[in-house]
Amino acid sequence: MKIKKKSMLTKLSQFLVALLFIICSPTFAQTKGLPDFSSATFVRITSLDDLQDGAFILIGGTDTKDESLYTMTNKENKNKLQARLIPNGIPSILSPNNAAEVWTLHTKAQGFSILTSDKKKAISAKARDLYLSDPNNGDTWTIKGYEGNRFLICNNTDKERSIGLAVYDANSSYFGYFTKTGADKPGVILYKYAGPAEEKKGEATLPANGQRVAITSTQNQLLHKAPSVDVSDVLLCDGSLASGDYSVWTAKVNNEHFMLMDISEAYLQYNLSNEKAENLWQILNGRIATLEASPRFLLEKDGVFFLSSKVQDGNTCIFRKVQNNPTSEIKEGLRILQGGWSASLLANIEWEEGGNLDLSHITLPRYPQSFKKRSKTSNQITYIAEDQIGSIPTSWTLIATNKQLIRGGELTDRSEVSIGKSLNADAGQLTYSRQLIDKNWETLCIPFTAVVPDGFQAEELQSYADSQLKFTPTNTITANVPVIIRSTGAKTILILTNTGGDFITDMAPKAAFRSNYGALKINQTDEAYFLGNEGQSFVKAAKDSKLSPFRAYIHIEAAPSRIRINPYTEQKY
């Protein structure tokens, strides 16, 4: 019996030692729990050396339109991994919303498997789609460097494709498995876990007395009477907000304390409701806080706003100025905007035929969209303030400040164009093309200066006498100086590019040969002559006859019904 008892004690002792070893081992400690990623810091990866077994990473992609950053989440939707918009450009330090955005690398013989942070799922690919599979059956991936500190993540079974971002809009974006031309921008941006976030001073500042404000978090959620909303659509490039359907308060500031009053004269309470009782708040270490013996901070996490004594429990909240309501008026064919315009409201602005859009009095959205109601053949100009130049998206064309064309484009033949006053345009910013019908003369006017290309002949009006129009050849078509032009060879498509200088549509009021860039319609008293179909003479225009833009006409009083043109090549001396 003693021997058996001793044997049992020995085995129990060995079991306790083994159990103690397991509990103290690094492997057990690592799997015991995950970090709180919502209060963690991730830094951008610039070297393949940072991609090691067990590393926690974020995978991001950018939109070609405005370089917005999106992070890949483990949320699936029809074999697509959803993306979350990260506003404010591409940071070098990033904090995820939660563990749903964090991935971990597992080294394999030929590369990595990419697992969710809890290692319960792995990324696999099929055709253009990504999906989550059993971690033991996940695909193997090769990660290699790409230009601009980006990386290509390629499946070992199809290295012609890589993980990339597809963006439809801020609310419909996903990561898939694309060729280089399929993704919005080739390559991804990677971040690695660098530990808990440092507790730094917050960004909130005391609002001005009487200022209209809203409250947002640093993750671009917006405090509202209902569930919070994303601020991206109403966020303007100076950090203020366009007006919209969200909670707005007027700040009533007294020394370092303040109250927030809504439109019904109710005040924001500590339970985040609006009630008639006055309630004081303060800014404490750069954060919105209660005025209590033990202050609590206004924080946000996963779209929910709450109060907590621990700043690490959520994202910091800040005040944003709210712009006045948007207004629009039309003066002399120019639509002028005032107030705060959201990205979606501006994208759906109405365009008048031939009219331009003046945005120089507003602050552009942080994430502007393409104009949805602007015709693809439009020659309309959009004016912006000089300090907004860096905020225009790549989809916008024909953009100007008060004096300078910032971004040009191709002017569409037969579509109206109007420039109220001369703009300066750099060489190569503007192009115009036209299919010439035959070898006969045609009229042409363009609002910029260009060289006559080889294979074409152009002439300017020299004089009018004895019912004849005498012309002289030119190698340069000057801005807003009409010419007659024809093809002299095999080329029939005329392509003109500006050489720099004036971009203008105003004409001399008493000119005999006049430019037309609008919807010209002849009335009873007009002394207007259009070039005939035969291209040899100008014929008096009948009442209600029309002339397309980029064509010119003769305006001479008391002239015969037909005026013969006398090109230089046919003049006899």
Secondary structure, DSSP 8 states (H G I E B T S, - for coil): -HHHHHHHHHHHHHHHHHHHHHHHSHHHHHHS----GGGEEEEE--SGGG--TT-EEEEEEE-TTT--EEEEEEEESSS-EEEEEE-SS--SEE--SSGGG-EEEEEETTEEEEEETTSS-EEEEETTEEEEE-GGG---EEEEEEGGGEEEEEETTBTT-EEEEEEEETTEEEEEEE-TTTSSSSSBEEEEEEEE------------TT-EEEEEETTSEE--SSS-EE-TTTBBTTS-B---SS--EEEEEETTEEEEE-TTS-EE-TTS-EESS---EEEETTEEEE-SSS--EEEEETTEEEEES-GGGSEEEEEEEB----EEEEETTEEEEES---HHHHHT----TT-EEE-TTS--BSS----SSS-TT----EE--GGGGGG--TT--SEE-SSBEEE-EEE-TTS----SS-EEE-TTSEEEEEE--SSS-EEE--SS-EE--TTEEEEEEEEEETTEEEEEEESEE-TT--EEEEE-SS--EEEEEB-SEEE-----TT-SEEEE-S-EE--TT--EEEE-TTSSEEEE--TT-EE-TTEEEEE-TT--SEEEEE-GGG---
